[in-house]
């Protein structure tokens, strides 16, 4: 017969393991709810979560019970899950959704800032370097169209239409 203090230790350890698995599930559920991973990333995340939950459960089972597989092990794990979902799941889910939403907004702000500071100027610079090629391309394409429709070359209209399409710094109305 197992001493009472050891039974209490095993019971509380397995109960807390059930609570921990429920907590990790809610964190993962909040992550999926905010970031919406695709099918492949979602399946991979499900697999990683399942493996982590199994590793946690098996590790605690081997440590806490010494490998003795009894019915109370499963009963206590599911009791811990049930208690967690009944008492704390809504609060934890709300807090983690809010935290992940703030993280998502912060990452979007960082991305926009980096884009505006580094990527957009590089794109404008590349446009300026390629401007002669773009002008030649548009001259050949638009010039032929204007000549066909108007019957003569209207240089002002041609330049305005080219600049509307390719001017990198401002819009021409």
N, CA and C of each residue as an Amber inpcrd file, in Angstrom:
protein
   519
   0.8400000  -1.1800000   0.0000000   0.0000000   0.0000000   0.0000000
   0.8870000   1.2470000   0.0000000   0.5010000   2.2300000  -0.8150000
   1.2470000   3.4840000  -0.9430000   0.8940000   4.3800000   0.2440000
   1.9000000   5.0010000   0.8810000   1.6180000   5.9200000   1.9940000
   0.7480000   7.0920000   1.5380000  -0.0020000   7.6400000   2.4800000
  -0.9760000   8.6980000   2.1900000  -0.3020000   9.9520000   1.6260000
   0.8310000  10.3480000   2.1580000   1.5030000  11.5450000   1.6540000
   1.9660000  11.3640000   0.2120000   2.3890000  10.1600000  -0.1320000
   2.8040000   9.8910000  -1.5100000   1.5860000   9.8590000  -2.4440000
   0.4600000   9.3600000  -1.9610000  -0.7690000   9.3760000  -2.7510000
  -1.2110000  10.8150000  -3.0080000  -1.1350000  11.6470000  -1.9740000
  -1.5070000  13.0560000  -2.1360000  -0.5650000  13.7530000  -3.1250000
   0.7250000  13.4610000  -3.0400000   1.6980000  14.0400000  -3.9690000
   1.3770000  13.6360000  -5.4110000   1.1200000  12.3580000  -5.6340000
   0.7960000  11.8800000  -6.9820000  -0.4890000  12.5120000  -7.4900000
  -1.4900000  12.5610000  -6.6220000  -2.7730000  13.1330000  -7.0170000
  -2.6060000  14.6000000  -7.4050000  -1.9300000  15.3800000  -6.5740000
  -1.7700000  16.8120000  -6.8690000  -0.8840000  17.0340000  -8.0890000
   0.1370000  16.2280000  -8.2620000   1.0150000  16.3660000  -9.4230000
   0.2600000  16.0770000 -10.7180000  -0.5290000  15.0160000 -10.7180000
  -1.3050000  14.6850000 -11.9230000  -2.4180000  15.6980000 -12.1630000
  -3.0200000  16.2000000 -11.0920000  -4.0540000  17.2300000 -11.2330000
  -3.4600000  18.5040000 -11.8380000  -2.2980000  18.9090000 -11.3490000
  -1.6340000  20.1040000 -11.8950000  -1.1580000  19.8740000 -13.3300000
  -0.8230000  18.6530000 -13.6700000  -0.4500000  18.3500000 -15.0550000
  -1.6480000  18.5470000 -15.9760000  -2.8160000  18.1010000 -15.5520000
  -4.0310000  18.3310000 -16.3310000  -4.3150000  19.8130000 -16.5030000
  -4.1150000  20.5810000 -15.4320000  -4.3090000  22.0320000 -15.5040000
  -3.2960000  22.6470000 -16.4720000  -2.0480000  22.1880000 -16.4120000
  -1.0010000  22.7290000 -17.2920000  -1.2950000  22.4280000 -18.7570000
  -1.7660000  21.2300000 -19.0500000  -2.1100000  20.8860000 -20.4360000
  -3.2780000  21.7500000 -20.9140000  -4.2710000  21.9810000 -20.0560000
  -5.3790000  22.8710000 -20.4160000  -4.9120000  24.2940000 -20.6580000
  -3.9930000  24.7710000 -19.8240000  -3.4420000  26.1160000 -19.9840000
  -2.7000000  26.2380000 -21.3140000  -1.8430000  25.2670000 -21.6160000
  -1.1130000  25.2910000 -22.8870000  -2.0640000  25.2220000 -24.0770000
  -3.1370000  24.4470000 -23.9340000  -4.1290000  24.3630000 -25.0020000
  -4.7930000  25.7150000 -25.2300000  -5.1330000  26.4150000 -24.1540000
  -5.7640000  27.7330000 -24.3110000  -4.8070000  28.7540000 -24.9150000
  -3.5430000  28.7020000 -24.5420000  -2.5550000  29.6130000 -25.1370000
  -2.4500000  29.3420000 -26.6350000  -2.3880000  28.0750000 -26.9950000
  -2.3130000  27.7210000 -28.4150000  -3.6000000  28.0940000 -29.1420000
  -4.7370000  27.9030000 -28.4930000  -6.0190000  28.2600000 -29.1050000
  -6.1160000  29.7700000 -29.3230000  -5.6200000  30.5590000 -28.3690000
  -5.6210000  32.0170000 -28.5270000  -4.6960000  32.4310000 -29.6690000
  -3.5390000  31.7950000 -29.7490000  -2.6070000  32.0790000 -30.8440000
  -3.2610000  31.8070000 -32.1990000  -3.8920000  30.6580000 -32.3310000
  -4.5370000  30.3150000 -33.5960000  -5.6870000  31.2580000 -33.9110000
  -6.3930000  31.7140000 -32.8770000  -7.5120000  32.6270000 -33.0950000
  -7.0840000  34.0010000 -33.5670000  -5.9020000  34.4460000 -33.1650000
  -5.4430000  35.7910000 -33.5270000  -4.6250000  35.7740000 -34.8130000
  -3.6960000  34.8400000 -34.9390000  -2.7750000  34.8600000 -36.0720000
  -3.2660000  34.0860000 -37.2880000  -4.2640000  33.2250000 -37.1430000
  -4.8540000  32.4670000 -38.2550000  -3.8030000  31.8110000 -39.1500000
  -3.0700000  30.8400000 -38.6250000  -2.0820000  30.1790000 -39.4870000
  -2.7850000  29.3990000 -40.5910000  -2.0990000  29.1890000 -41.6870000
  -2.6640000  28.4580000 -42.8040000  -2.8350000  26.9830000 -42.4720000
  -3.2340000  26.2180000 -43.4670000  -3.5220000  24.8050000 -43.2500000
  -2.2690000  24.0370000 -42.8480000  -1.1750000  24.2840000 -43.5350000
   0.0560000  23.5430000 -43.2380000   0.6210000  23.9840000 -41.8890000
   0.7030000  25.2850000 -41.6610000   1.2360000  25.7790000 -40.3890000
   0.3250000  25.3830000 -39.2290000  -0.9860000  25.3920000 -39.4470000
  -1.9080000  24.9730000 -38.4070000  -1.7600000  23.5030000 -38.0710000
  -1.6160000  22.6800000 -39.0910000  -1.4180000  21.2430000 -38.8540000
  -0.0990000  20.9820000 -38.1500000   0.9410000  21.7070000 -38.5460000
   2.2350000  21.5620000 -37.8920000   2.1590000  22.0210000 -36.4360000
   1.4570000  23.1130000 -36.1830000   1.2700000  23.5900000 -34.8120000
   0.4800000  22.5950000 -33.9750000  -0.5590000  21.9940000 -34.5730000
  -1.3200000  20.9670000 -33.8640000  -0.4350000  19.7850000 -33.4930000
   0.4050000  19.3790000 -34.4290000   1.3050000  18.2640000 -34.1720000
   2.2900000  18.6020000 -33.0550000   2.8580000  19.8040000 -33.1030000
   3.8170000  20.2180000 -32.0680000   3.1340000  20.3050000 -30.7110000
   1.9170000  20.8750000 -30.6610000   1.1980000  20.9430000 -29.3930000
   0.8940000  19.5510000 -28.8600000   0.4400000  18.6610000 -29.7260000
   0.1130000  17.3040000 -29.2870000   1.3490000  16.5930000 -28.7390000
   2.4660000  16.7330000 -29.4320000   3.7000000  16.0960000 -28.9570000
   4.1590000  16.6980000 -27.6290000   4.0150000  18.0110000 -27.4740000
   4.4050000  18.6580000 -26.2190000   3.5000000  18.2100000 -25.0710000
   2.1950000  18.1110000 -25.3300000   1.2670000  17.6630000 -24.2860000
   1.5390000  16.2070000 -23.9040000   1.8150000  15.3780000 -24.8900000
   2.1340000  13.9760000 -24.6030000   3.4390000  13.8790000 -23.8190000
   4.4510000  14.6520000 -24.2240000   5.7330000  14.6230000 -23.5160000
   5.5630000  15.0780000 -22.0700000   4.7730000  16.1240000 -21.8520000
   4.5270000  16.5990000 -20.4930000   3.8080000  15.5300000 -19.6790000
   2.7710000  14.9570000 -20.2600000   2.0100000  13.9300000 -19.5460000
   2.8400000  12.6980000 -19.2330000   3.5840000  12.2120000 -20.1990000
   4.4090000  11.0180000 -19.9830000   5.5350000  11.3130000 -18.9940000
   6.1480000  12.4840000 -19.1030000   7.2240000  12.8370000 -18.1750000
   6.7360000  12.9030000 -16.7420000   5.6080000  13.5630000 -16.5300000
   5.0600000  13.6490000 -15.1700000   4.5980000  12.2740000 -14.6980000
   4.0170000  11.4970000 -15.5940000   3.5820000  10.1520000 -15.2380000
   4.7580000   9.2970000 -14.7800000   5.8450000   9.3330000 -15.5370000
   7.0110000   8.5240000 -15.1670000   7.6720000   9.0360000 -13.8890000
   7.7340000  10.3470000 -13.7380000   8.3530000  10.9200000 -12.5440000
   7.4780000  10.7450000 -11.3100000   6.2010000  11.0570000 -11.4650000
   5.3090000  11.0860000 -10.3030000   4.8360000   9.7310000  -9.8300000
   4.6050000   8.8150000 -10.7530000   4.0620000   7.5210000 -10.3450000
   5.0770000   6.4030000 -10.4720000   6.2420000   6.7060000 -10.9620000
   7.2480000   5.6740000 -11.1370000   6.9010000   4.6850000 -12.2330000
   6.0280000   5.0860000 -13.1420000   5.6600000   4.2200000 -14.2550000
   4.4990000   3.2850000 -13.9500000   3.8650000   3.4170000 -12.7880000
   2.7170000   2.5780000 -12.4550000   1.4750000   3.1380000 -13.1290000
   0.9770000   2.4140000 -14.0990000  -0.1950000   2.8690000 -14.8430000
  -1.4540000   2.3540000 -14.1650000  -2.1880000   3.2560000 -13.5830000
  -3.4270000   2.9200000 -12.8760000  -4.5490000   3.7950000 -13.4320000
  -5.7640000   3.4260000 -13.1380000  -6.9230000   4.1650000 -13.6200000
  -6.9450000   5.5860000 -13.0510000  -6.5070000   5.7490000 -11.8030000
  -6.5470000   7.0700000 -11.1850000  -5.6510000   8.0710000 -11.9080000
  -4.6380000   7.5910000 -12.6390000  -3.7610000   8.4930000 -13.3890000
  -4.5820000   9.2360000 -14.4420000  -5.3420000   8.4820000 -15.2430000
  -6.1760000   9.1100000 -16.2760000  -7.3000000   9.9320000 -15.6600000
  -7.8850000   9.4020000 -14.6100000  -8.9740000  10.0970000 -13.9400000
  -8.5100000  11.4440000 -13.3920000  -7.3460000  11.4740000 -12.7760000
  -6.8280000  12.7140000 -12.1930000  -6.4120000  13.7130000 -13.2720000
  -5.8080000  13.2380000 -14.3620000  -5.4620000  14.1400000 -15.4670000
  -6.7140000  14.7910000 -16.0470000  -7.7450000  13.9930000 -16.2930000
  -8.9790000  14.5520000 -16.8480000  -9.7100000  15.4280000 -15.8340000
  -9.5910000  15.1200000 -14.5430000 -10.1660000  15.9820000 -13.5230000
  -9.4640000  17.3460000 -13.5140000  -8.1340000  17.3430000 -13.6740000
  -7.3990000  18.6040000 -13.7580000  -7.8040000  19.4170000 -14.9750000
  -7.9710000  18.7490000 -16.1150000  -8.4480000  19.4380000 -17.3200000
  -9.8390000  20.0140000 -17.1060000 -10.7350000  19.2200000 -16.5190000
 -12.1100000  19.6720000 -16.3050000 -12.1560000  20.8570000 -15.3480000
 -11.3780000  20.7960000 -14.2770000 -11.3450000  21.9260000 -13.3400000
 -10.8080000  23.1850000 -14.0060000  -9.7600000  23.0290000 -14.7900000
  -9.1950000  24.1870000 -15.4800000 -10.2190000  24.8040000 -16.4320000
 -10.8560000  23.9740000 -17.2540000 -11.8140000  24.5160000 -18.2250000
 -13.0440000  25.0960000 -17.5440000 -13.4080000  24.5770000 -16.3990000
 -14.5690000  25.1160000 -15.6890000 -14.2410000  26.4260000 -14.9690000
 -13.0280000  26.5660000 -14.4490000 -12.7250000  27.7050000 -13.5830000
 -11.8840000  28.8040000 -14.2330000 -10.9270000  28.4560000 -15.0720000
  -9.9560000  29.4670000 -15.4980000  -9.8440000  29.6600000 -17.0020000
 -10.4610000  28.8200000 -17.7860000 -10.2330000  28.8530000 -19.2290000
 -10.6690000  30.1720000 -19.8670000 -11.8100000  30.6840000 -19.4910000
 -12.2990000  31.9230000 -20.1150000 -11.3630000  33.0910000 -19.8490000
 -10.8960000  33.2010000 -18.6310000 -10.0220000  34.3220000 -18.2720000
  -8.6850000  34.2060000 -19.0000000  -8.1030000  33.0160000 -18.9760000
  -6.8060000  32.8060000 -19.6250000  -6.9220000  33.0390000 -21.1230000
  -7.9960000  32.5480000 -21.7240000  -8.1980000  32.7350000 -23.1540000
  -8.3550000  34.2120000 -23.5000000  -9.1170000  34.9540000 -22.6920000
  -9.3090000  36.3830000 -22.9230000  -7.9800000  37.1420000 -22.8200000
  -7.2130000  36.8530000 -21.7760000  -5.9480000  37.5550000 -21.5560000
  -4.9650000  37.2460000 -22.6900000  -4.8680000  35.9910000 -23.0790000
  -3.9130000  35.6340000 -24.1270000  -4.3480000  36.1350000 -25.5040000
  -5.6430000  36.1600000 -25.7640000  -6.0950000  36.7570000 -27.0310000
  -5.7380000  38.2350000 -27.0790000  -5.9550000  38.9320000 -25.9630000
  -5.6020000  40.3540000 -25.9190000  -4.0920000  40.5430000 -26.0910000
  -3.3050000  39.7050000 -25.4370000  -1.8500000  39.8230000 -25.5470000
  -1.3820000  39.5170000 -26.9670000  -1.9350000  38.4850000 -27.5860000
  -1.5410000  38.1520000 -28.9510000  -2.0170000  39.2140000 -29.9360000
  -3.1680000  39.8320000 -29.6690000  -3.6400000  40.9180000 -30.5330000
  -2.6960000  42.1120000 -30.4400000  -2.2760000  42.4530000 -29.2300000
  -1.2990000  43.5450000 -29.0730000   0.0210000  43.2030000 -29.7500000
   0.4510000  41.9580000 -29.6210000   1.6820000  41.5260000 -30.2820000
   1.5550000  41.6290000 -31.7940000   0.4020000  41.2270000 -32.3170000
   0.1790000  41.2940000 -33.7590000   0.2090000  42.7440000 -34.2490000
  -0.4190000  43.6480000 -33.4790000  -0.4050000  45.0620000 -33.8600000
   0.9970000  45.6490000 -33.7590000   1.7430000  45.2580000 -32.7420000
   3.1170000  45.7530000 -32.5940000   3.9930000  45.2570000 -33.7390000
   3.8350000  43.9920000 -34.1120000   4.6100000  43.4630000 -35.2380000
   4.2330000  44.1500000 -36.5470000   2.9420000  44.4390000 -36.7200000
   2.5120000  45.1480000 -37.9280000   3.0930000  46.5610000 -37.9550000
   3.1380000  47.2200000 -36.8120000   3.7190000  48.5630000 -36.7400000
   5.2160000  48.5270000 -37.0560000   5.9120000  47.5550000 -36.5180000
   7.3430000  47.4090000 -36.8000000   7.5610000  47.1410000 -38.2860000
   6.7430000  46.2630000 -38.8550000   6.8660000  45.9510000 -40.2780000
   6.6200000  47.1930000 -41.1290000   5.5440000  47.9370000 -40.8280000
   5.2510000  49.1520000 -41.6020000   6.3680000  50.1730000 -41.4740000
   6.8940000  50.3220000 -40.2630000   7.9700000  51.2800000 -40.0480000
   9.2150000  50.8860000 -40.8420000   9.6020000  49.6330000 -40.7650000
  10.7650000  49.1700000 -41.5260000  10.5330000  49.2890000 -43.0320000
   9.3060000  49.0130000 -43.4500000   8.9880000  49.1420000 -44.8700000
   9.1290000  50.5910000 -45.3200000   8.5750000  51.5170000 -44.5390000
   8.6280000  52.9260000 -44.9250000  10.0460000  53.4970000 -44.8390000
  10.8320000  53.0120000 -43.8940000  12.1820000  53.5510000 -43.7320000
  13.2090000  52.9410000 -44.6850000  13.0340000  51.6640000 -45.0320000
  14.0760000  50.9890000 -45.8050000  13.6020000  50.4870000 -47.1710000
  12.5140000  49.7840000 -47.2210000  12.0950000  49.1350000 -48.4630000
  11.5610000  50.1460000 -49.4680000  10.6660000  51.0150000 -49.0280000
  10.0770000  51.9810000 -49.9560000  11.1280000  52.8960000 -50.5830000
  12.0790000  53.4570000 -49.8250000  13.1190000  54.2630000 -50.4830000
  13.9460000  53.4630000 -51.4880000  14.2150000  52.1930000 -51.1860000
  14.9400000  51.3660000 -52.1490000  14.1320000  51.1600000 -53.4260000
  12.8280000  50.9950000 -53.2740000  11.9750000  50.8340000 -54.4560000
  11.9500000  52.1140000 -55.2860000  11.8570000  53.2670000 -54.6100000
  11.8750000  54.5310000 -55.3430000  13.2160000  54.7400000 -56.0450000
  14.2870000  54.3990000 -55.3670000  15.6100000  54.5330000 -55.9680000
  15.7430000  53.6160000 -57.1860000  15.2440000  52.4080000 -57.0740000
  15.2790000  51.4790000 -58.2100000  14.4390000  52.0160000 -59.3590000
  13.2960000  52.6170000 -59.0490000  12.4720000  53.2160000 -60.1050000
  13.2160000  54.3530000 -60.8050000  13.9010000  55.1560000 -60.0060000
  14.6480000  56.2560000 -60.6080000  15.7740000  55.7480000 -61.5030000
  16.4320000  54.6680000 -61.0680000  17.4910000  54.0930000 -61.8980000
  16.9340000  53.4930000 -63.1870000  15.7440000  52.9450000 -63.1000000
  15.1300000  52.3120000 -64.2690000  14.2640000  53.2780000 -65.0750000
  14.2200000  54.5390000 -64.6690000  13.3550000  55.5230000 -65.3290000
  13.6000000  55.6380000 -66.8330000  14.8330000  55.6780000 -67.3000000
  15.0140000  55.7740000 -68.7540000  14.4260000  54.5660000 -69.4990000
  14.5950000  53.3880000 -68.9540000  14.0220000  52.2090000 -69.6040000
  12.4960000  52.2410000 -69.5810000  11.9440000  52.6770000 -68.4640000
  10.4870000  52.7580000 -68.3480000   9.9490000  53.8090000 -69.3240000
  10.6450000  54.9480000 -69.4260000  10.2140000  55.9960000 -70.3640000
  10.2160000  55.4830000 -71.7940000  11.2690000  54.7820000 -72.1700000
  11.3170000  54.2350000 -73.5260000  10.1950000  53.2400000 -73.7710000
   9.9210000  52.4250000 -72.7990000   8.8470000  51.4510000 -72.9260000
   7.5040000  52.1440000 -73.0910000   7.2570000  53.1500000 -72.2700000
   5.9840000  53.8640000 -72.3490000   5.8930000  54.7220000 -73.6090000
   7.0090000  55.2900000 -74.0260000   6.9870000  56.0760000 -75.2620000
   6.5930000  55.2100000 -76.4520000   7.1620000  54.0480000 -76.5210000
   6.8400000  53.1810000 -77.6620000   5.4030000  52.6960000 -77.5870000
   4.9210000  52.3750000 -76.3930000   3.5610000  51.8580000 -76.2620000
   2.5290000  52.9730000 -76.3750000   2.6920000  54.0450000 -75.5590000
   1.6940000  55.1180000 -75.5470000   1.7770000  55.9710000 -76.8090000
   2.9860000  56.1600000 -77.3120000   3.1290000  56.9690000 -78.5200000
   2.3720000  56.3730000 -79.6850000   2.4730000  55.0960000 -79.8340000
   1.7340000  54.4390000 -80.9070000   0.2420000  54.5470000 -80.7140000
  -0.2270000  54.4140000 -79.4760000  -1.6600000  54.5260000 -79.2070000
  -2.1670000  55.9460000 -79.4560000  -1.3830000  56.9550000 -79.0240000
  -1.8180000  58.3330000 -79.2340000  -1.8130000  58.6850000 -80.7200000
  -0.8500000  58.2040000 -81.4330000  -0.7780000  58.4850000 -82.8580000
  -1.9610000  57.8520000 -83.5850000  -2.3230000  56.6560000 -83.1650000
  -3.4660000  55.9980000 -83.8070000  -4.7640000  56.7000000 -83.4930000
  -4.9630000  57.1460000 -82.2160000  -6.2380000  57.7370000 -81.8400000
  -6.3510000  59.1970000 -82.2630000  -5.2730000  59.9710000 -82.1180000
  -5.3440000  61.3970000 -82.4070000  -4.9560000  61.7240000 -83.8520000
  -4.1820000  60.8900000 -84.4550000  -3.7240000  61.1660000 -85.7940000
  -2.4740000  62.0140000 -85.8120000  -2.0380000  62.5260000 -84.6760000
  -0.8050000  63.2970000 -84.6050000  -0.2080000  63.1220000 -83.2010000
   1.0450000  63.5270000 -83.0470000   1.7060000  63.4120000 -81.7590000
   1.3580000  64.6080000 -80.8950000   0.7990000  64.3660000 -79.7160000
   0.5500000  65.4220000 -78.7370000   1.5580000  65.2050000 -77.6100000
   2.6720000  65.9390000 -77.6710000   3.7770000  65.7000000 -76.7690000
   3.3990000  65.9620000 -75.3060000   2.6210000  66.9890000 -75.0510000
   2.2020000  67.2920000 -73.6650000   1.3610000  66.1780000 -73.0820000
   0.4040000  65.6650000 -73.8590000  -0.4310000  64.5680000 -73.4040000
   0.4010000  63.3060000 -73.1900000   1.3550000  63.0820000 -74.0630000
   2.2150000  61.9140000 -73.9420000   3.0510000  61.9750000 -72.6630000
   3.6610000  63.1130000 -72.3980000   4.4980000  63.2530000 -71.1980000
   3.6530000  63.1610000 -69.9360000   2.4900000  63.8040000 -69.9240000
   1.6120000  63.7350000 -68.7590000   1.1680000  62.3130000 -68.4790000
   0.7880000  61.5880000 -69.5090000   0.3400000  60.2110000 -69.2890000
   1.4820000  59.3110000 -68.8200000   2.6880000  59.5670000 -69.3040000
   3.8400000  58.7860000 -68.8380000   4.1310000  59.1050000 -67.3820000
   4.1550000  60.3750000 -67.0250000   4.4710000  60.7620000 -65.6570000
   3.4080000  60.3120000 -64.6670000   2.1560000  60.2340000 -65.0970000
   1.1130000  59.7240000 -64.2120000   1.3920000  58.2750000 -63.8290000
   1.9570000  57.5230000 -64.7410000   2.1790000  56.1050000 -64.4840000
   3.4470000  55.8220000 -63.7020000   4.5000000  56.6250000 -63.8910000
   5.7830000  56.1980000 -63.3360000   6.4140000  57.1630000 -62.3590000
   5.8600000  58.3280000 -62.1510000   6.5300000  59.2910000 -61.2760000
   6.5660000  58.7530000 -59.8500000   7.7510000  58.6120000 -59.2640000
   7.8480000  57.9110000 -57.9810000   7.5250000  58.7510000 -56.7670000
   7.4670000  60.0750000 -56.8660000   7.3370000  60.8800000 -55.6590000
   5.9940000  61.5480000 -55.5000000   5.2990000  61.8390000 -56.5580000
   4.0170000  62.5250000 -56.3790000   3.0890000  62.1550000 -57.5080000
   1.8390000  62.4160000 -57.2940000   0.8290000  62.1540000 -58.3110000
   0.6190000  63.4060000 -59.1440000   0.4520000  63.2330000 -60.4190000
   0.1530000  64.3540000 -61.3100000  -1.3050000  64.2500000 -61.6780000
  -2.0360000  65.3220000 -61.4560000  -3.4660000  65.2580000 -61.7480000
  -3.7700000  65.7810000 -63.1330000
